[in-house]
Amino acid sequence: MSEGGNYTAAEKQELGKNLRELEEKMLGTEGYRIGMRIRALNASFNIFYQNYFILNDVLSEIGKSGSLVSTFAKQDMKSLDKFNSTVALVFHNFLAGAKTLVDHTRVFKNDLYKGTDFEREYQNRVSKNFVRSPIVQFVQRLRNYTLHTRLPVTTARIHIKKVGPQRQAKLSGSISLDVGKLRAWDGWTARSREYPDAQGDKVEIKTIADQYFSVIRAFYDWFGMRQSQLHHQEFEELQDKFREARQRWLEAWGQHDKDV
């Protein structure tokens, strides 16, 4: 390298060639391939995650704002229909995102782990947490009902709770799923039917979403931890290539790790 960090044309060409070779080595590692697949799956989980929180925010706002109570008091059917339509929209997105995550995870598993010892561990976890879970099976079948049959019937409800020493009435609102009407659908499996059969005629959508999200989050916490363990060596190799490329850049600019 010429003095002062200035390069001759030949030196620039050689530096560029070396850095391109290092980049190709990084992109060619198994750790990079696995990391990109994990990143894509994380994007699918984030869609599900965001849909859940959007749904939760909408339901919480309806419940605490008093606007639903006021709408009932005024018998404002137009506004009430708007509440139900908004909930139907975000609940539809939550259900669609939930099944999208299931399908993307299955493809991810088959791509990376089909025929491995970990596939058996994975399938045991899926069977325990998902296949045998009434809430999980209910939500996934409800997704089929919602996307392929019709939107489920929802009902706005007002709740009265006595609070404080004076036992003052506190009003709140919620949106519930009409479970009674859903039971007539012939698309339920035996396990998915267990959840609605254990409910009354109505169950709050927030309750359904919270219970399902809790199970899904626990599974993906476990899955992410196991991926870190399974691919530790591949990720270390990728990090080595990255550190090598970084050091080349630092040396090219006359710097060292301690200077940055």
Buried (B, 14 or more C-beta within 10 A) or exposed (E): BEEEEEBEEEEEEEBEEEBEEBEEBBEEBEBBBBBEBBEEBEEBBEBBBEBBBBBBEBBEEBBEEEBBBEBBEEEBEEBBEEBBEBBBBBBBBBBBBBBBBBEBBEEBBEEBBEEEEBBEEBEEBBEEBBEEBBBBBBBBBBBBBBEEEEBBBBBBBEEEEEEEEEEEEEBBBBBBBBBEEBEEBEEBEEBBBBBBEEBEBBBBBBBBBBBBBEBBBEBBEEBBEBBEEBBEEBBEBBEBBBEEBEBBEBEBEEEEEEEE
